[in-house]
């Protein structure tokens, strides 16, 4: 692939020629379809921030696939931590009795939060349990 010398033109050309393949690569790694664009965006941000890290003898697609692999792994790491965060919210909510709060303005907030949790679909509510 002959690439333009100007950094912006070079990036645009690489983006145009690789974005479909990179999205397919990310989806093939198991990232949900509705999250593929976000992960792909991260891939191109990583590349745009440090384009000089790509060795001259490596094709851009190959380099971007490596970045995509790393970004996909990071996506799954973040996703694995998410239920623990939700569980922490549930623990905090359970620790505050409905009628017992030190500040009068806190009780309505806690009640609204409980209402929101109750409205969640069962599988989502189960994540909090």
Backbone as JSON, one array per atom type, in Angstrom:
{
  "sequence": "XXXXXXXXXXXXXXXXXXXXXXXXXXXXXXXXXXXXXXXXXXXXXXXXXXXXXXXXXXXXXXXXXXXXXXXXXXXXXXXXXXXXXXXXXXXXXXXXXXXXXXXXXXXXXXXXXXXXXXXXXXXXXXXXX",
  "N": [[0.85, -1.17, 0.0], [0.76, 2.06, -1.01], [1.43, 4.91, 0.75], [0.37, 8.23, 1.56], [2.55, 11.02, 2.34], [1.88, 13.08, 4.14], [0.75, 13.28, 7.46], [-2.05, 13.44, 8.21], [-3.39, 12.83, 5.83], [-2.35, 10.32, 5.4], [-3.31, 8.89, 7.63], [-6.08, 9.09, 7.12], [-6.29, 7.66, 4.73], [-5.46, 5.09, 5.53], [-7.45, 4.55, 7.41], [-9.77, 4.59, 5.76], [-9.22, 2.37, 4.12], [-9.05, 0.23, 5.85], [-11.03, 0.09, 7.84], [-13.44, -1.47, 7.66], [-12.45, -4.1, 7.65], [-11.15, -4.15, 10.11], [-13.28, -3.77, 11.88], [-14.68, -6.14, 11.37], [-12.78, -7.95, 12.28], [-12.73, -7.34, 15.01], [-15.37, -7.98, 15.72], [-15.24, -10.68, 15.17], [-13.7, -11.51, 17.25], [-15.47, -11.73, 19.24], [-16.64, -9.51, 20.37], [-19.61, -7.84, 21.17], [-21.96, -6.93, 18.62], [-23.14, -4.39, 18.89], [-21.18, -3.04, 20.23], [-18.93, -2.99, 18.74], [-18.24, -0.75, 17.11], [-17.41, 1.11, 19.04], [-15.13, -0.11, 20.12], [-13.59, -0.25, 17.8], [-13.24, 2.45, 17.32], [-11.58, 3.09, 19.45], [-9.33, 1.64, 18.69], [-8.43, 3.09, 16.44], [-7.95, 5.53, 17.64], [-5.82, 4.92, 19.34], [-3.92, 4.27, 17.4], [-3.78, 6.74, 16.0], [-2.74, 8.44, 17.91], [-0.11, 7.62, 18.25], [1.33, 7.13, 15.69], [3.89, 6.7, 14.81], [4.86, 4.49, 16.07], [4.34, 2.26, 14.6], [6.12, -0.09, 12.84], [8.1, 0.49, 9.91], [8.21, -1.58, 8.07], [5.92, -3.04, 8.39], [2.68, -3.89, 7.44], [-0.09, -1.64, 7.53], [-2.66, -2.75, 8.11], [-2.06, -5.15, 9.4], [-0.77, -4.17, 11.69], [-2.84, -2.69, 12.84], [-4.64, -4.73, 13.38], [-3.36, -5.99, 15.49], [-3.51, -3.97, 17.41], [-6.29, -3.89, 17.59], [-6.79, -6.4, 18.66], [-5.66, -6.08, 21.21], [-7.27, -3.97, 22.19], [-9.76, -5.21, 22.14], [-9.37, -7.23, 24.03], [-9.05, -5.6, 26.26], [-11.62, -4.51, 26.35], [-13.09, -6.8, 27.12], [-11.92, -7.26, 29.62], [-12.75, -4.97, 31.03], [-15.48, -5.39, 30.93], [-15.69, -7.71, 32.44], [-15.15, -6.74, 34.95], [-17.32, -5.15, 35.44], [-19.78, -6.36, 36.59], [-18.99, -6.59, 39.26], [-18.87, -3.94, 40.02], [-21.55, -3.23, 39.79], [-22.59, -4.89, 41.73], [-21.46, -3.73, 43.96], [-22.88, -1.33, 44.04], [-25.42, -2.32, 44.61], [-24.94, -3.38, 47.16], [-24.39, -1.04, 48.59], [-26.84, 0.24, 48.36], [-28.5, -1.55, 49.71], [-27.49, -1.25, 52.23], [-28.51, 1.09, 53.2], [-31.12, 1.8, 55.07], [-34.6, 2.25, 54.29], [-36.1, 4.22, 55.74], [-34.24, 5.35, 57.4], [-32.1, 7.83, 57.44], [-29.51, 10.23, 57.7], [-29.69, 12.71, 56.59], [-32.34, 14.69, 55.5], [-32.82, 15.11, 52.74], [-31.71, 12.91, 51.54], [-33.24, 10.57, 51.76], [-35.41, 10.62, 49.77], [-33.86, 10.33, 47.45], [-32.67, 7.83, 47.77], [-34.95, 6.27, 47.8], [-35.86, 6.72, 45.17], [-33.77, 5.57, 43.77], [-34.04, 2.91, 44.58], [-36.51, 2.39, 43.39], [-35.81, 2.57, 40.7], [-34.07, 0.38, 40.48], [-35.86, -1.68, 41.01], [-37.38, -1.57, 38.7], [-35.78, -2.65, 36.78], [-35.14, -5.21, 34.37], [-35.41, -8.67, 35.16], [-32.98, -10.26, 34.64], [-31.06, -8.21, 34.64], [-31.41, -7.09, 37.13], [-30.65, -9.25, 38.63], [-27.92, -9.18, 38.3], [-27.19, -7.36, 40.16], [-27.58, -8.63, 42.51]],
  "CA": [[0.0, 0.0, 0.0], [1.5, 3.33, -1.06], [0.78, 5.84, 1.66], [0.78, 9.63, 1.45], [3.52, 11.45, 3.35], [1.24, 13.93, 5.15], [0.16, 12.42, 8.5], [-3.51, 13.4, 8.17], [-3.79, 12.1, 4.62], [-1.95, 8.93, 5.62], [-4.28, 8.31, 8.55], [-7.37, 8.98, 6.42], [-6.22, 6.57, 3.75], [-5.44, 3.83, 6.28], [-8.8, 4.39, 7.96], [-10.68, 4.22, 4.67], [-8.91, 1.06, 3.56], [-9.01, -0.86, 6.84], [-12.05, 0.11, 8.9], [-14.35, -2.61, 7.55], [-11.73, -5.3, 8.06], [-10.89, -4.06, 11.55], [-14.56, -4.03, 12.56], [-14.94, -7.58, 11.25], [-11.82, -8.62, 13.16], [-13.2, -7.12, 16.38], [-16.58, -8.8, 15.88], [-14.79, -12.07, 15.18], [-13.12, -11.81, 18.57], [-16.57, -11.93, 20.17], [-17.21, -8.26, 20.89], [-20.99, -7.71, 20.68], [-22.11, -6.07, 17.45], [-23.43, -3.01, 19.28], [-19.99, -2.47, 20.87], [-17.81, -3.06, 17.79], [-17.81, 0.59, 16.7], [-16.68, 1.75, 20.14], [-13.8, -0.72, 20.19], [-12.87, 0.18, 16.59], [-12.84, 3.85, 17.54], [-10.42, 3.05, 20.34], [-8.2, 1.17, 17.88], [-7.92, 4.18, 15.61], [-7.41, 6.56, 18.53], [-4.49, 4.45, 19.74], [-3.05, 4.42, 16.24], [-3.6, 8.16, 15.67], [-1.92, 9.09, 18.94], [1.3, 7.24, 18.12], [1.52, 6.42, 14.42], [5.31, 6.39, 14.61], [5.19, 3.2, 16.69], [4.2, 1.21, 13.6], [7.36, -0.27, 12.07], [7.97, 0.81, 8.48], [8.08, -2.79, 7.26], [4.69, -3.75, 8.75], [1.48, -3.36, 6.78], [-1.0, -1.01, 8.5], [-3.73, -3.66, 8.53], [-1.49, -6.08, 10.38], [-0.53, -3.4, 12.91], [-4.15, -2.35, 13.41], [-5.22, -5.96, 13.94], [-2.74, -6.17, 16.8], [-4.14, -2.99, 18.31], [-7.67, -4.34, 17.77], [-6.76, -7.53, 19.6], [-5.44, -5.52, 22.55], [-8.46, -3.2, 22.59], [-10.82, -6.18, 22.41], [-9.06, -7.84, 25.33], [-9.36, -4.58, 27.28], [-13.08, -4.46, 26.43], [-13.55, -7.93, 27.92], [-11.48, -7.05, 31.01], [-13.67, -3.98, 31.62], [-16.79, -6.03, 31.06], [-15.62, -8.67, 33.55], [-15.17, -5.97, 36.2], [-18.59, -4.43, 35.57], [-20.71, -6.9, 37.58], [-18.54, -6.27, 40.61], [-19.28, -2.56, 40.27], [-22.99, -3.25, 40.01], [-22.81, -5.52, 43.04], [-21.11, -2.73, 44.98], [-24.02, -0.41, 44.12], [-26.49, -3.03, 45.31], [-24.56, -3.45, 48.57], [-24.59, 0.29, 49.17], [-28.28, 0.49, 48.43], [-29.05, -2.4, 50.77], [-26.99, -0.79, 53.53], [-29.23, 2.29, 53.62], [-32.54, 1.51, 55.32], [-35.49, 3.2, 53.62], [-36.54, 5.32, 56.58], [-33.16, 5.84, 58.24], [-31.03, 8.6, 56.82], [-29.12, 11.37, 58.51], [-30.07, 13.94, 55.91], [-33.7, 14.54, 54.96], [-32.87, 15.06, 51.28], [-31.17, 11.64, 51.08], [-34.29, 9.54, 51.7], [-36.06, 10.54, 48.46], [-32.91, 9.83, 46.45], [-32.54, 6.39, 47.98], [-36.22, 5.67, 47.34], [-35.87, 6.75, 43.69], [-32.81, 4.57, 43.31], [-34.68, 1.59, 44.77], [-37.54, 2.27, 42.35], [-35.11, 2.28, 39.44], [-33.58, -1.0, 40.54], [-37.03, -2.55, 40.9], [-37.87, -1.53, 37.32], [-34.87, -3.39, 35.91], [-35.52, -6.57, 33.99], [-34.88, -9.64, 36.12], [-31.56, -10.58, 34.46], [-30.23, -7.07, 35.03], [-31.52, -6.97, 38.58], [-29.87, -10.35, 39.19], [-26.52, -8.77, 38.33], [-26.98, -6.58, 41.38], [-27.76, -9.49, 43.69]],
  "C": [[0.9, 1.23, 0.0], [0.74, 4.35, -0.24], [1.27, 7.25, 1.44], [1.75, 10.0, 2.57], [2.88, 12.27, 4.46], [0.51, 13.05, 6.16], [-1.37, 12.32, 8.43], [-4.01, 12.6, 6.98], [-3.47, 10.61, 4.77], [-2.96, 8.23, 6.52], [-5.62, 8.1, 7.86], [-7.38, 7.82, 5.44], [-6.23, 5.21, 4.46], [-6.82, 3.54, 6.85], [-9.77, 3.91, 6.89], [-10.47, 2.79, 4.19], [-9.02, -0.09, 4.57], [-10.21, -0.94, 7.77], [-13.02, -1.07, 8.83], [-13.7, -3.9, 8.04], [-11.46, -5.31, 9.57], [-12.18, -4.32, 12.33], [-14.91, -5.52, 12.51], [-14.02, -8.37, 12.18], [-12.28, -8.52, 14.62], [-14.43, -7.98, 16.65], [-16.21, -10.27, 15.95], [-14.15, -12.48, 16.49], [-14.21, -11.94, 19.63], [-17.13, -10.67, 20.79], [-18.62, -8.13, 20.32], [-21.09, -6.66, 19.57], [-22.35, -4.61, 17.84], [-22.26, -2.33, 19.99], [-18.8, -2.38, 19.91], [-17.33, -1.67, 17.4], [-17.02, 1.3, 17.79], [-15.26, 1.19, 20.25], [-12.96, -0.29, 18.97], [-12.41, 1.63, 16.74], [-11.61, 3.91, 18.44], [-9.17, 2.6, 19.59], [-7.59, 2.33, 17.1], [-7.41, 5.35, 16.45], [-6.0, 6.18, 18.98], [-3.51, 4.66, 18.59], [-2.76, 5.89, 15.93], [-2.7, 8.87, 16.67], [-0.43, 8.8, 18.77], [1.55, 6.48, 16.81], [2.97, 6.0, 14.18], [5.71, 5.06, 15.23], [5.07, 2.05, 15.69], [5.51, 1.09, 12.81], [7.12, -0.05, 10.57], [7.72, -0.43, 7.63], [6.82, -3.6, 7.57], [3.51, -3.07, 8.05], [0.54, -2.76, 7.84], [-2.1, -1.94, 9.0], [-3.23, -4.63, 9.59], [-1.28, -5.38, 11.73], [-1.86, -3.1, 13.61], [-4.84, -3.58, 13.98], [-4.63, -6.25, 15.32], [-3.34, -5.21, 17.82], [-5.58, -3.41, 18.61], [-7.75, -5.5, 18.75], [-6.59, -7.01, 21.03], [-6.66, -4.75, 23.05], [-9.63, -4.13, 22.89], [-10.6, -6.87, 23.76], [-9.38, -6.86, 26.46], [-10.88, -4.44, 27.45], [-13.6, -5.59, 27.33], [-13.1, -7.83, 29.38], [-12.42, -6.06, 31.71], [-15.03, -4.61, 31.88], [-16.8, -7.02, 32.23], [-15.66, -7.96, 34.9], [-16.53, -5.34, 36.46], [-19.54, -5.05, 36.59], [-20.28, -6.61, 39.01], [-18.93, -4.84, 40.97], [-20.77, -2.49, 40.55], [-23.32, -3.87, 41.37], [-22.48, -4.54, 44.16], [-22.25, -1.72, 45.14], [-25.15, -1.06, 44.89], [-26.19, -3.12, 46.8], [-24.78, -2.11, 49.26], [-26.07, 0.6, 49.35], [-28.91, -0.32, 49.56], [-28.63, -1.9, 52.15], [-27.73, 0.44, 54.05], [-30.7, 1.92, 53.83], [-33.43, 2.62, 54.76], [-35.82, 4.41, 54.48], [-35.41, 5.96, 57.38], [-32.08, 6.54, 57.41], [-30.75, 9.8, 57.7], [-29.59, 12.69, 57.9], [-31.44, 13.76, 55.26], [-33.75, 14.44, 53.43], [-32.34, 13.73, 50.72], [-32.26, 10.59, 50.89], [-34.99, 9.49, 50.34], [-35.13, 10.0, 47.37], [-32.77, 8.32, 46.55], [-33.81, 5.69, 47.5], [-36.29, 5.65, 45.82], [-34.91, 5.71, 43.13], [-33.39, 3.16, 43.45], [-35.74, 1.36, 43.7], [-36.91, 1.92, 41.01], [-34.63, 0.84, 39.39], [-34.74, -1.97, 40.39], [-37.57, -2.62, 39.48], [-36.97, -2.31, 36.35], [-35.45, -4.75, 35.56], [-34.81, -7.54, 34.93], [-33.41, -9.98, 35.88], [-30.63, -9.44, 34.89], [-30.26, -6.88, 36.54], [-30.7, -8.07, 39.25], [-28.38, -10.03, 39.23], [-26.19, -8.02, 39.61], [-27.05, -7.44, 42.64], [-26.46, -10.15, 44.1]]
}
